Amino acid sequence: MPESFSFQIQARCTQTQARAGVFVTPHGIVETPRFMPVGTLANVKTLTPAQLLDTGAQMVLSNTYHLHLQPGEKIVAAAGGLHKFMGWNGPILTDSGGFQVFSLSEMRTVTEAGVRFRSPHDGAIIELSPERSIEIQNQLGADVIMAFDECPPYPASREDVIAATDRTVRWLERCIAAHNRPEAALFGIVQGGVYPDLRVAAAKKLVEFDLPGYAIGGVSVGEPTDLMEMVVRVTTPILPDHKPRYLMGIGTYREMAQAIASGIDLFDCVIPTRLARHGAALVAGERWNLKNAQFREDFRPLDPSCPCYTCQNFSRAYISHLVRAKELLAYTLLSIHNVTELIRFTTRIRDAILSDRMTDEFGQYLQVDC
């Protein structure tokens, strides 16, 4: 691990594989397990950095693919990097762009060299290789950068998943060779679809590279929940115990609790702000549609136990009114609460791990064999 990074485990759950730790980065610490809000285009939608800080956020995620298209990594670099550009002083992780590129199934061509695709903005041909992804991420200046990977869809044949998984390993070698910024930690991504033997084999190959951290990718792409949980259970134990483990694109209570019980440390998902933009609140793991008539004259806060700005100052009725009126403030207030909600959930689990009470307090989310 680069000198400016470290990961220390502070406590372990005696009944699961859960652990509480501290991930140290050049821009601050991340107390794990932790949910990371997604700021795709160098902003967590509708929130200022000050509001984001008040939610309890420590590390945020931005996306290489989207920032390359708009405004371009050269502009971000000229501004002094992502931290200065977006006014966020805490740790930042950038995704490699692999997931977004491979979601453009009708617009891209994959070769060993990389991916060739048409920009959804203007139709221009863009080529993204492992080297180019790392170059862009290094210009963006994040603390943690991700290796360029091929994310197979679900469903996919075993042959197609093998091809994507093997290519991901070969691309990782090229990412490592291209990475030359010591103040950034490069994480590898384990692929393998829903085939447990492919996941285990891929994880073992990636561990040989002795990277600062590892991620499990290619989940939450349409597969049933039980298959996703299986992937996490079989893959996580292969990843080094003394390094941070990141499950990409996950953000529900059950998914995070299950993954934490398997030994995962970090999560990201667009759920909290996406739901907010559709007028929905996350309350105790449930999704509430504030357009519903039951909230029109409900003058209680969304969650009386929540310390967020929204719950401390506004009622369900007021937010319902804003949503119905399509006022922009509705989306900000709901985003503040929803992001706080998911961060609070992971910090509550962290506290439970520190006191070795995880199964007592969160057993409803865990399977019997965890």
C-alpha positions as CSV (number, residue, x, y, z in Angstrom):
1,M,0.0,0.0,0.0
2,P,1.4,3.5,-0.8
3,E,2.9,5.3,2.1
4,S,0.1,7.8,2.4
5,F,-2.5,5.0,2.8
6,S,-3.1,2.5,5.5
7,F,-5.9,0.2,6.7
8,Q,-6.3,-0.9,10.3
9,I,-8.9,-3.3,11.6
10,Q,-10.2,-2.1,15.0
11,A,-12.6,-4.8,15.9
12,R,-14.2,-8.0,14.6
13,C,-17.6,-9.6,15.0
14,T,-17.2,-12.9,16.7
15,Q,-20.3,-14.4,15.0
16,T,-19.7,-13.2,11.4
17,Q,-16.8,-12.0,9.3
18,A,-17.7,-8.4,9.8
19,R,-15.0,-6.0,10.9
20,A,-14.7,-2.3,11.8
21,G,-11.7,-0.5,10.5
22,V,-10.1,2.8,9.5
23,F,-8.9,3.5,6.0
24,V,-6.4,6.3,5.9
25,T,-6.0,8.3,2.7
26,P,-4.2,11.5,1.8
27,H,-7.4,13.5,2.2
28,G,-8.6,12.0,5.5
29,I,-9.9,8.8,7.0
30,V,-12.8,6.6,6.2
31,E,-14.3,4.7,9.1
32,T,-15.5,1.3,7.9
33,P,-17.9,-0.2,7.1
34,R,-19.1,2.9,5.3
35,F,-21.5,3.9,2.6
36,M,-20.1,6.3,0.0
37,P,-22.4,8.7,-1.8
38,V,-22.1,8.9,-5.6
39,G,-21.1,12.2,-7.1
40,T,-21.0,11.0,-10.8
41,L,-20.2,14.4,-12.4
42,A,-18.2,15.8,-9.5
43,N,-21.3,16.5,-7.4
44,V,-23.7,14.5,-5.3
45,K,-26.9,15.6,-7.1
46,T,-28.7,18.6,-5.4
47,L,-26.2,18.7,-2.5
48,T,-23.5,21.3,-1.7
49,P,-20.2,20.0,-0.2
50,A,-21.3,21.5,3.1
51,Q,-24.6,19.7,3.1
52,L,-22.8,16.5,2.1
53,L,-20.4,16.8,5.0
54,D,-23.4,17.2,7.4
55,T,-24.8,13.9,6.2
56,G,-21.8,12.1,7.7
57,A,-20.1,11.4,4.3
58,Q,-16.4,10.7,4.5
59,M,-15.6,9.4,1.0
60,V,-17.5,10.2,-2.2
61,L,-17.4,8.6,-5.6
62,S,-17.0,10.2,-9.0
63,N,-17.0,8.6,-12.5
64,T,-14.2,8.7,-15.0
65,Y,-16.5,8.0,-18.1
66,H,-18.9,10.9,-17.4
67,L,-16.2,13.4,-16.4
68,H,-14.2,12.5,-19.5
69,L,-17.2,13.4,-21.6
70,Q,-18.1,16.5,-19.6
71,P,-16.2,18.7,-18.7
72,G,-13.1,16.7,-19.6
73,E,-10.2,15.7,-17.4
74,K,-8.0,18.5,-18.7
75,I,-10.3,21.1,-17.2
76,V,-10.5,19.3,-13.9
77,A,-6.7,19.0,-13.8
78,A,-6.3,22.7,-14.6
79,A,-8.6,23.5,-11.6
80,G,-6.2,21.6,-9.3
81,G,-7.9,18.2,-9.4
82,L,-11.3,16.9,-8.4
83,H,-11.0,18.0,-4.7
84,K,-10.6,21.7,-5.6
85,F,-12.9,21.5,-8.6
86,M,-15.9,20.3,-6.6
87,G,-14.9,21.8,-3.3
88,W,-14.7,18.5,-1.4
89,N,-11.8,18.2,0.9
90,G,-12.4,14.5,1.9
91,P,-11.3,11.3,0.2
92,I,-12.6,10.7,-3.4
93,L,-12.8,7.4,-5.4
94,T,-13.2,7.4,-9.1
95,D,-14.7,4.4,-11.0
96,S,-12.8,3.4,-14.1
97,G,-15.7,4.0,-16.5
98,G,-15.9,0.3,-17.3
99,F,-19.4,-0.3,-16.0
100,Q,-20.8,2.7,-17.9
101,V,-19.0,1.8,-21.1
102,F,-20.2,-1.8,-21.0
103,S,-23.8,-0.6,-20.4
104,L,-23.6,0.9,-23.9
105,S,-24.2,-2.5,-25.4
106,E,-25.5,-1.2,-28.7
107,M,-22.9,1.6,-29.1
108,R,-19.5,-0.1,-28.3
109,T,-17.0,-2.6,-29.6
110,V,-14.7,-4.5,-27.3
111,T,-11.2,-5.7,-28.3
112,E,-8.1,-6.7,-26.4
113,A,-6.9,-3.1,-26.9
114,G,-9.9,-1.6,-25.1
115,V,-13.3,-0.3,-25.9
116,R,-14.5,1.8,-28.8
117,F,-17.8,3.6,-28.5
118,R,-19.9,6.5,-29.6
119,S,-20.3,9.4,-27.3
120,P,-24.0,9.7,-26.2
121,H,-23.5,13.4,-26.3
122,D,-22.5,14.1,-29.9
123,G,-21.9,10.7,-31.5
124,A,-18.1,11.2,-31.7
125,I,-16.0,8.0,-31.6
126,I,-14.2,7.5,-28.3
127,E,-11.6,4.9,-27.5
128,L,-11.0,3.9,-23.9
129,S,-8.2,1.5,-23.0
130,P,-6.8,0.5,-19.6
131,E,-4.0,2.9,-20.0
132,R,-6.3,5.8,-21.0
133,S,-8.6,5.1,-18.1
134,I,-5.7,5.3,-15.7
135,E,-4.4,8.4,-17.4
136,I,-7.7,10.1,-17.0
137,Q,-8.1,9.1,-13.4
138,N,-4.6,10.3,-12.6
139,Q,-5.5,13.7,-14.1
140,L,-8.7,13.8,-12.1
141,G,-6.6,13.3,-9.0
142,A,-8.7,11.0,-6.8
143,D,-7.4,9.2,-3.8
144,V,-8.5,5.8,-4.9
145,I,-8.7,4.9,-8.6
146,M,-10.2,1.7,-10.1
147,A,-8.7,-0.6,-12.7
148,F,-10.5,-0.7,-16.0
149,D,-12.6,-3.9,-16.2
150,E,-15.0,-5.7,-18.5
151,C,-18.4,-6.1,-16.7
152,P,-20.3,-9.0,-18.2
153,P,-24.1,-8.6,-18.2
154,Y,-26.7,-10.9,-16.6
155,P,-27.5,-13.3,-17.9
156,A,-24.4,-14.3,-19.8
157,S,-23.0,-17.6,-20.9
158,R,-20.2,-19.1,-19.0
159,E,-17.9,-18.7,-22.1
160,D,-18.7,-15.0,-22.3
161,V,-18.1,-14.5,-18.6
162,I,-14.7,-16.4,-18.8
163,A,-13.6,-14.2,-21.7
164,A,-14.6,-11.0,-19.8
165,T,-13.0,-12.1,-16.5
166,D,-9.7,-13.2,-18.2
167,R,-9.6,-9.9,-20.1
168,T,-10.2,-8.0,-16.9
169,V,-7.1,-9.6,-15.4
170,R,-5.0,-8.8,-18.4
171,W,-6.2,-5.3,-18.4
172,L,-5.3,-5.0,-14.7
173,E,-1.7,-5.8,-15.6
174,R,-1.8,-2.9,-18.1
175,C,-3.4,-0.6,-15.5
176,I,-0.7,-1.3,-13.0
177,A,2.0,-0.6,-15.6
178,A,0.3,2.7,-16.5
179,H,-0.3,3.9,-13.0
180,N,2.5,6.4,-11.9
181,R,0.9,8.6,-9.3
182,P,2.0,7.4,-5.8
183,E,-0.6,9.5,-4.0
184,A,-3.4,7.4,-5.5
185,A,-4.2,3.8,-4.6
186,L,-5.2,1.5,-7.4
187,F,-7.9,-1.1,-6.6
188,G,-8.5,-4.2,-8.7
189,I,-12.0,-5.4,-9.5
190,V,-13.0,-9.1,-9.3
191,Q,-15.4,-10.2,-12.1
192,G,-16.8,-13.7,-12.8
193,G,-20.5,-13.3,-13.1
194,V,-22.6,-15.6,-11.0
195,Y,-20.3,-18.5,-11.4
196,P,-18.7,-19.1,-8.0
197,D,-15.6,-21.0,-9.3
198,L,-14.9,-18.2,-11.7
199,R,-15.2,-15.6,-8.9
200,V,-12.8,-17.6,-6.7
201,A,-10.3,-18.1,-9.5
202,A,-10.4,-14.4,-10.5
203,A,-10.0,-13.3,-6.9
204,K,-7.0,-15.5,-6.4
205,K,-5.4,-14.1,-9.5
206,L,-5.9,-10.5,-8.4
207,V,-4.6,-11.1,-5.0
208,E,-1.2,-12.1,-6.6
209,F,-0.8,-8.4,-7.7
210,D,-0.7,-7.3,-4.0
211,L,-2.8,-4.2,-4.6
212,P,-3.8,-1.6,-1.9
213,G,-7.4,-2.7,-2.1
214,Y,-9.9,-4.9,-3.9
215,A,-13.5,-4.5,-5.2
216,I,-16.2,-7.0,-6.2
217,G,-17.8,-5.7,-9.4
218,G,-20.4,-7.1,-11.8
219,V,-23.1,-7.4,-9.2
220,S,-26.5,-5.7,-9.1
221,V,-26.7,-6.0,-12.9
222,G,-30.0,-7.8,-12.9
223,E,-29.2,-11.0,-11.1
224,P,-31.5,-12.3,-8.3
225,T,-30.6,-11.2,-4.8
226,D,-29.6,-14.7,-3.6
227,L,-27.1,-15.0,-6.4
228,M,-25.6,-11.6,-5.6
229,E,-25.2,-12.7,-1.9
230,M,-23.6,-15.9,-3.0
231,V,-21.1,-14.1,-5.1
232,V,-20.1,-11.9,-2.1
233,R,-19.9,-14.9,0.3
234,V,-17.6,-16.9,-1.9
235,T,-15.4,-14.0,-3.2
236,T,-14.8,-12.0,0.0
237,P,-12.8,-14.6,2.0
238,I,-10.3,-14.8,-0.9
239,L,-9.5,-11.1,-0.7
240,P,-6.7,-10.0,1.7
241,D,-7.9,-9.6,5.2
242,H,-5.6,-6.6,5.9
243,K,-6.8,-4.5,3.0
244,P,-10.1,-2.6,2.3
245,R,-12.8,-4.5,0.4
246,Y,-15.3,-2.6,-1.7
247,L,-18.6,-3.9,-3.1
248,M,-19.6,-1.8,-6.1
249,G,-23.1,-0.5,-6.7
250,I,-24.9,-1.8,-3.6
251,G,-27.0,0.3,-1.3
252,T,-30.0,-1.4,0.4
253,Y,-30.1,-2.3,4.0
254,R,-30.2,-6.1,3.5
255,E,-27.5,-6.0,0.8
256,M,-25.1,-4.0,2.9
257,A,-25.7,-5.9,6.1
258,Q,-25.2,-9.2,4.3
259,A,-22.0,-8.0,2.7
260,I,-20.7,-6.5,5.9
261,A,-21.2,-9.9,7.6
262,S,-19.1,-11.4,4.8
263,G,-16.3,-8.9,5.5
264,I,-17.0,-6.0,3.0
265,D,-15.9,-2.5,4.1
266,L,-17.1,0.0,1.5
267,F,-20.2,0.5,-0.6
268,D,-21.6,3.0,-3.2
269,C,-25.0,3.4,-4.8
270,V,-27.0,6.1,-6.6
271,I,-30.2,4.9,-4.7
272,P,-30.5,7.8,-2.2
273,T,-30.3,10.7,-4.6
274,R,-32.1,8.9,-7.4
275,L,-35.1,8.2,-5.1
276,A,-35.0,11.8,-3.9
277,R,-35.4,13.0,-7.5
278,H,-38.5,10.8,-7.7
279,G,-40.0,12.2,-4.5
280,A,-39.2,9.2,-2.4
281,A,-37.7,9.0,1.1
282,L,-35.8,6.1,2.7
283,V,-37.1,5.6,6.2
284,A,-35.9,2.6,8.3
285,G,-35.1,0.8,5.1
286,E,-38.5,1.4,3.6
287,R,-39.2,3.6,0.5
288,W,-41.9,6.2,1.0
289,N,-43.5,8.0,-1.9
290,L,-44.2,11.5,-0.6
291,K,-46.8,12.1,-3.3
292,N,-49.1,9.7,-1.5
293,A,-52.2,11.3,0.1
294,Q,-51.3,10.0,3.6
295,F,-48.5,12.5,3.9
296,R,-50.4,15.7,2.9
297,E,-51.4,16.4,6.5
298,D,-48.7,14.5,8.4
299,F,-46.8,17.1,10.4
300,R,-44.2,14.7,11.8
301,P,-40.6,14.6,10.6
302,L,-39.7,11.9,8.2
303,D,-37.9,10.1,11.0
304,P,-38.0,11.6,14.5
305,S,-34.8,9.7,15.4
306,C,-32.8,11.1,12.4
307,P,-30.4,14.0,13.1
308,C,-30.3,15.3,9.5
309,Y,-31.2,18.9,8.6
310,T,-34.4,17.8,6.9
311,C,-35.8,15.8,9.8
312,Q,-34.9,18.4,12.3
313,N,-36.6,21.2,10.5
314,F,-39.4,20.0,8.2
315,S,-42.5,17.9,8.2
316,R,-43.7,15.1,5.9
317,A,-46.5,17.4,4.9
318,Y,-44.2,20.2,3.8
319,I,-41.9,17.8,1.8
320,S,-45.0,16.3,0.3
321,H,-46.2,19.7,-0.8
322,L,-42.8,20.5,-2.3
323,V,-42.8,17.2,-4.2
324,R,-46.3,17.8,-5.5
325,A,-45.4,21.3,-6.6
326,K,-42.1,20.0,-8.2
327,E,-40.1,22.5,-6.2
328,L,-36.3,21.9,-6.4
329,L,-36.0,22.2,-2.6
330,A,-37.9,18.9,-2.3
331,Y,-35.0,17.0,-4.0
332,T,-32.4,18.7,-1.9
333,L,-34.2,17.9,1.4
334,L,-34.9,14.3,0.4
335,S,-31.3,13.8,-0.8
336,I,-30.0,15.1,2.5
337,H,-32.2,12.7,4.4
338,N,-31.6,9.7,2.2
339,V,-27.9,10.0,2.1
340,T,-27.8,10.5,5.9
341,E,-30.0,7.4,6.2
342,L,-27.7,5.0,4.4
343,I,-24.6,6.4,6.1
344,R,-26.2,6.2,9.5
345,F,-27.1,2.5,8.8
346,T,-23.5,1.6,8.1
347,T,-22.2,3.6,11.1
348,R,-24.7,1.9,13.3
349,I,-23.4,-1.4,12.1
350,R,-19.9,-0.2,12.8
351,D,-20.8,0.7,16.3
352,A,-22.4,-2.7,16.8
353,I,-19.3,-4.5,15.5
354,L,-17.2,-2.4,18.0
355,S,-19.4,-3.7,20.8
356,D,-19.7,-7.2,19.3
357,R,-23.5,-6.9,19.0
358,M,-24.0,-7.0,15.3
359,T,-26.1,-10.2,15.2
360,D,-28.1,-8.9,18.2
361,E,-28.9,-5.6,16.5
362,F,-29.0,-6.5,12.8
363,G,-29.8,-10.2,12.8
364,Q,-33.1,-9.6,10.9
365,Y,-30.9,-8.8,7.8
366,L,-28.6,-11.7,8.1
367,Q,-29.0,-15.3,7.0
368,V,-28.8,-18.1,9.6
369,D,-25.5,-19.3,8.3
370,C,-23.7,-15.9,8.5
